[in-house]
Amino acid sequence: MTDRERFFDADHFGRSMAVPMSRTARDLVSDLHALLQTAHVPGPYVFAAHSFGGIFARLYASTYPKEIVGMVLVDDRAVMGLGLK
């Protein structure tokens, strides 16, 4: 990992542990924002997200639009059901 890469697995995904309480996508986006601020990771950011991570990446971008300059979405679940092929 270089100084320019950071990895985040939301609760119950990847290598993250499950938490004993119910969490929303907005909660997870808020956690990520707080983590980036607390760790002093300078923006703007380019997010790379896979599958359900696309939902969180899109929500982060809509919640904090000045902090995101680009996204790479792979097999993005956020577009399911929109008739896109």
LINVENMO-V855487 format. One record per pair of residues at least 24 apart in sequence whose C-alpha atoms are under 10 Angstrom apart, sorted by the first residue. I is the first residue (numbers start at 1). J is the second residue. If there is no record, write none. Layout:
I;J  I;J
This chain:
3;41  4;41  4;42  4;45  5;41  5;46  6;36  6;41  6;47  7;47  7;48  8;32  8;35  8;49  8;53  9;53  10;52  10;53  10;56  13;52  13;53  25;55  25;56  25;59  25;60  26;56  26;59  26;60  26;63  27;56  28;56  28;59  28;60  29;55  29;56  29;57  29;58  29;59  29;60  29;61  29;63  29;64  30;59  30;60  30;63  30;64  32;56  32;60  33;60  33;63  33;64  33;67  42;67  43;67  43;68  43;69  44;68  44;69  44;70  45;69  45;70  45;71  46;70  46;71  46;72  47;71  47;72  47;73  48;72  48;73  48;74  49;73  49;74  49;75  49;76  50;74  50;75  50;76  50;77  51;75  51;76  51;77  51;78  52;76  52;77  52;78  53;77  53;78  54;78  54;79  55;79
